[in-house]
């Protein structure tokens, strides 16, 4: 009898422990319990704290890889085995390329209720009508940055960055479409110029920039400004904002010609093996509190209007964090070009960096 009672007690105890363990897992979301998610995102664009919060809440193990340009991202995705990445973070024109190459899957918006927090002006973009494949994340401008303590000249335009007085002073984005686009704008041409005669002029003008540039950096261009290695340049607007917090004499300037603009998006790859987790991620990021966490660390232009409200005036009134409406109105986005034109751009870029 004692043996039977002891066995029963042990059995009840084991069942209780099992139930307790299940309850604990559901509440804490033990990482990996609910599968994995592979995210490919821009460098310095996604705080670790946000990833960790998602893992804790969902039990999904997140693997994050980073890239420095849309072209690098596309090449990497194509070189990997199908399904290596679930979520990508392409810019506007690259979304259109990915759609055209049948590399994305349509989004199920019934599983994305937080899309309601996205501002109407960011919905239905030309590169993805109806947001069939993409959800807007963050963006900004290729802004001019100047350390007024180090530069004794009035800089108001991209054209000013070609002045020989700035020899050995500049950091610019390591992005051929941004820099060549800036150059075209500096002489009055479209940043998506295709005319070969005009591109020959752009190429000549581009070489005038060569001696002025110390560093090409799309990962963390603010670092060279904070350290004092560079005194001016053309970098991501939010990178200017972060540099300004470290060095008060640093200022942001939106060029008279109109700035190079970009907007990055979340998309799910067609071959994603974890598409349900990918949708959970996108919906999670669109939660205003989570988006505000991201903006605290990486203060880019944001599509989430409710997150902007949470950030308050310090964000909204800062022209580097939240580019003014007139700067956005004057700006231009990169467009997809034909292969022969892109070859000309690539040749220009190679010659500049030789």
C-alpha positions in Angstrom: 0.0 0.0 0.0 2.8 2.4 0.9 4.6 1.7 -2.3 1.4 2.4 -4.3 0.8 5.6 -2.5 4.4 6.7 -3.0 4.2 5.9 -6.7 1.0 7.9 -7.0 2.5 10.9 -5.3 5.6 10.8 -7.6 3.3 10.6 -10.6 1.2 13.6 -9.5 4.4 15.5 -8.8 5.8 14.8 -12.2 2.6 15.9 -13.9 2.6 19.1 -11.9 6.2 19.8 -12.8 5.4 19.2 -16.4 2.5 21.6 -16.3 4.5 24.2 -14.5 7.3 23.9 -17.1 4.8 24.4 -19.9 3.3 27.4 -18.3 6.7 28.9 -17.8 7.7 28.4 -21.4 4.5 30.1 -22.6 5.0 33.0 -20.3 8.7 33.7 -20.9 8.9 32.6 -24.5 12.0 30.5 -24.1 14.1 31.4 -27.1 14.0 28.9 -29.9 10.8 27.2 -28.7 8.8 28.6 -31.6 11.4 28.2 -34.3 13.8 30.7 -35.9 13.8 33.9 -38.0 16.6 35.1 -40.2 16.7 38.8 -40.7 19.0 40.6 -43.2 19.0 44.3 -42.4 21.1 47.5 -42.8 24.0 48.1 -40.5 23.2 50.1 -37.4 19.5 50.0 -38.0 18.1 47.5 -35.5 18.8 47.7 -31.7 19.8 44.4 -30.0 17.3 45.3 -27.2 14.4 45.2 -29.7 15.5 41.8 -31.1 15.9 40.4 -27.5 12.4 41.7 -26.6 10.9 40.0 -29.6 12.7 36.7 -28.7 11.5 36.9 -25.1 7.9 37.6 -26.1 7.6 35.0 -28.8 10.1 32.3 -28.1 11.5 32.7 -31.7 15.2 32.6 -32.1 16.4 35.6 -34.3 19.5 35.5 -36.4 20.5 39.0 -37.7 22.9 39.6 -40.6 23.7 43.1 -41.9 24.7 44.8 -45.1 25.9 48.2 -46.3 24.1 48.7 -49.6 21.1 47.4 -51.5 23.3 45.9 -54.2 25.4 44.0 -51.7 22.1 42.7 -50.1 20.8 41.5 -53.5 24.0 39.8 -54.5 24.2 38.0 -51.1 20.6 36.8 -51.2 21.1 35.5 -54.7 24.4 33.7 -53.8 22.9 31.9 -50.8 20.7 28.8 -50.9 17.0 29.5 -51.3 15.4 30.4 -48.0 18.6 31.5 -46.2 16.8 34.7 -45.2 13.2 35.3 -44.2 13.1 39.1 -43.8 14.9 41.7 -45.9 15.1 45.5 -45.4 15.4 46.9 -48.9 15.1 50.6 -49.9 12.4 51.8 -52.2 13.8 51.1 -55.6 15.2 47.7 -54.5 11.8 46.6 -53.4 10.7 47.1 -57.0 13.7 45.1 -58.2 12.9 42.2 -55.9 9.3 42.2 -57.0 10.3 42.2 -60.7 12.6 39.3 -60.0 9.9 37.3 -58.2 11.9 37.1 -55.0 9.2 38.2 -52.6 5.9 36.8 -51.3 2.7 38.8 -50.8 2.0 39.9 -47.2 -1.0 38.7 -45.3 -2.3 41.9 -43.8 -4.8 40.0 -41.6 -1.7 39.1 -39.6 -0.4 42.6 -39.6 -3.0 44.6 -37.6 -0.3 47.1 -36.5 -0.2 48.4 -40.1 -2.9 50.8 -38.8 -0.1 52.8 -37.1 1.6 53.6 -40.5 0.9 57.1 -41.8 -1.3 57.4 -44.8 1.4 59.3 -46.8 3.7 56.3 -46.5 1.2 53.8 -47.8 0.6 52.7 -51.4 4.1 53.8 -52.7 5.0 53.8 -56.4 7.5 51.1 -56.0 4.9 48.7 -54.4 1.3 49.9 -55.2 -1.0 48.8 -52.5 1.8 47.6 -50.2 1.3 44.1 -51.6 4.9 43.1 -50.7 6.3 45.7 -48.3 5.7 47.6 -45.1 7.6 50.9 -44.7 10.1 51.1 -41.8 12.4 54.1 -41.7 14.1 56.5 -44.1 15.8 59.8 -44.5 18.2 61.8 -46.7 21.7 61.9 -47.9 22.2 65.1 -45.9 25.2 67.4 -45.8 27.1 67.4 -42.5 29.5 70.2 -41.4 31.5 70.7 -38.3 31.3 74.5 -38.0 34.4 74.7 -35.7 36.5 73.1 -38.5 35.0 74.4 -41.7 35.2 78.2 -42.4 33.0 78.4 -45.4 29.3 78.7 -46.1 28.0 75.3 -47.4 24.5 75.2 -48.6 24.5 72.8 -51.6 26.0 69.5 -52.8 28.0 71.6 -55.3 29.9 73.2 -52.4 31.3 69.8 -51.4 33.4 69.8 -54.6 35.2 73.0 -53.6 39.0 72.4 -53.4 39.0 74.1 -50.0 37.6 70.9 -48.7 40.5 68.7 -49.9 41.0 65.8 -47.4 38.0 66.8 -45.3 35.0 64.7 -46.4 33.3 61.4 -45.5 30.7 60.3 -48.0 28.4 57.3 -48.2 29.9 54.2 -49.7 27.0 54.0 -52.1 27.5 54.6 -55.8 23.9 55.7 -56.5 23.9 58.2 -53.7 27.3 59.8 -54.5 26.8 59.8 -58.3 23.3 61.1 -57.8 24.6 63.9 -55.6 27.1 64.7 -58.3 24.5 64.9 -61.0 22.3 67.1 -58.9 25.3 69.4 -58.2 25.4 70.3 -61.9 21.7 70.5 -62.4 21.0 67.0 -63.7 18.6 64.3 -62.4 20.1 61.9 -59.9 18.7 59.1 -62.1 20.3 60.5 -65.2 20.4 58.2 -68.3 21.6 60.5 -71.1 25.1 59.4 -72.0 26.3 62.9 -72.9 25.2 64.2 -69.6 26.7 61.3 -67.8 30.0 62.1 -69.4 29.8 65.5 -67.7 28.8 63.9 -64.4 31.8 61.6 -64.7 34.2 64.5 -65.1 32.5 66.3 -62.2 32.7 63.2 -60.0 36.5 63.2 -60.3 36.7 66.6 -58.8 35.4 65.0 -55.6 38.3 62.5 -55.4 40.8 64.5 -53.5 38.2 65.9 -51.1 37.1 62.4 -49.9 39.0 60.8 -47.0 36.5 58.0 -46.3 33.7 56.2 -48.0 31.5 54.7 -45.2 27.8 53.7 -45.2 28.1 51.7 -41.9 29.0 54.3 -39.4 30.0 57.5 -41.1 29.4 59.5 -38.0 32.5 58.0 -36.4 34.9 59.9 -38.6 33.1 63.2 -37.7 33.0 62.5 -34.0 36.7 61.6 -34.0 37.6 64.7 -36.0 39.1 62.7 -38.9 36.6 64.4 -41.2 35.0 67.8 -41.0 32.2 67.6 -43.5 30.5 65.3 -46.0 27.3 63.7 -47.2 25.9 60.9 -45.0 22.6 59.5 -43.7 20.6 62.2 -41.9 20.2 60.1 -38.7 24.0 59.6 -38.6 24.2 63.4 -38.5 21.8 63.5 -35.6 23.9 61.0 -33.7 27.1 62.9 -34.4 25.4 66.2 -33.3 24.8 64.6 -29.9 28.5 64.0 -29.5 29.9 67.1 -31.1 27.7 70.3 -30.7 29.4 72.1 -33.5 28.2 69.6 -36.1 25.2 70.7 -38.1 22.9 69.2 -40.7 22.2 70.9 -44.0 19.7 69.9 -46.7 21.1 70.9 -50.1 19.6 73.6 -52.3 19.5 71.2 -55.2 17.2 68.8 -53.3 18.5 65.9 -51.2 18.9 62.2 -52.2 16.1 60.5 -50.3 15.5 56.9 -49.3 12.9 54.8 -47.5 13.5 51.3 -46.3 11.0 48.5 -45.9 10.3 45.1 -44.5 9.7 42.3 -47.0 9.4 38.5 -46.8 11.4 36.4 -49.2 9.5 34.1 -51.5 11.4 31.1 -50.3 11.2 31.9 -46.6 10.9 28.8 -44.5 9.7 30.9 -41.5 7.2 33.2 -43.1 4.7 33.0 -40.2 7.5 34.2 -37.9 8.4 36.8 -40.4 4.9 38.3 -40.2 5.1 38.2 -36.4 8.3 40.2 -36.6 7.0 42.8 -39.0 3.8 43.3 -36.8 6.0 43.5 -33.7 8.1 46.3 -35.1 5.1 48.3 -36.1 3.9 48.3 -32.5 4.5 52.0 -31.5 6.3 51.2 -28.3 8.7 48.9 -30.1 9.2 51.4 -32.9 9.9 54.1 -30.4 12.7 51.9 -28.9 14.3 51.7 -32.3 14.0 55.5 -32.8 15.7 56.1 -29.5 18.8 54.4 -30.7 18.6 55.0 -34.5 16.6 58.3 -35.1 15.7 58.1 -38.7 12.6 59.4 -40.5 9.8 57.2 -39.4 6.6 56.0 -41.1 4.9 55.1 -37.8 2.9 58.2 -36.8 1.9 56.8 -33.4 5.5 56.0 -32.6 6.5 59.6 -33.5 3.9 60.9 -31.0 5.5 58.8 -28.3 8.9 60.3 -29.1 7.7 63.8 -28.4 9.1 67.2 -29.5 12.8 66.3 -29.1 12.5 64.0 -32.0 9.9 65.8 -34.1 11.7 69.2 -33.9 15.2 67.9 -34.7 15.8 68.4 -38.4 18.4 65.7 -38.6 16.1 63.1 -37.0 12.9 64.2 -38.6 13.8 66.0 -41.9 11.6 69.1 -42.6 8.7 68.7 -45.0 10.2 71.2 -47.5 13.5 69.2 -47.6 11.5 66.0 -48.4 9.4 67.8 -51.0 12.5 69.0 -52.8 14.3 65.6 -52.6 14.6 62.8 -55.1 14.5 59.0 -54.8 16.7 56.5 -56.6 15.0 54.8 -59.5 15.9 51.6 -61.3 18.0 52.0 -64.4 18.7 49.7 -67.3 21.7 47.5 -67.3 23.8 49.6 -69.8 23.3 52.7 -67.8 24.2 50.9 -64.6 27.4 49.8 -66.3 28.3 53.4 -66.9 27.6 54.2 -63.2 29.8 51.3 -62.1 32.6 52.4 -64.3 32.4 56.0 -62.8 32.4 54.6 -59.3 35.4 52.3 -59.9 37.4 55.2 -61.4 36.6 57.4 -58.4 37.8 54.9 -55.9 40.9 53.8 -57.7 
